[in-house]
């Protein structure tokens, strides 16, 4: 019973840690945009031009692609809790007793 309670407490804390408030999300988005602006200015684009906007768009696309790649890797990573499953890197053969 005590183990189950501890598991539930850890699960609740993990769930709360994953929550992000709208203010935190807006701050993160603003920080990313500011970093992109600095990067585009560092490359040599002038703010307010079409080339600058294209640079900003490309950086945003790159970030989205990286997030997509991370999500795919997380989805393909086998869970250490469930053991071998179809598609696991090796075939699992149960021991045979003759």
MOHULIN-V275490 format. One record per pair of residues at least 4 apart in sequence whose ideal C-beta (glycine too) atoms are under 6 Angstrom apart, sorted by the first residue. I is the first residue (numbers start at 1). J is the second residue. Records with the same first field share a line. If there is no record, write none. Layout:
# MOHULIN-V275490
I: J / J
This chain:
# MOHULIN-V275490
20: 24 / 25
36: 56 / 59
40: 45 / 52 / 55 / 56
45: 51 / 52 / 55
47: 52
84: 88 / 92
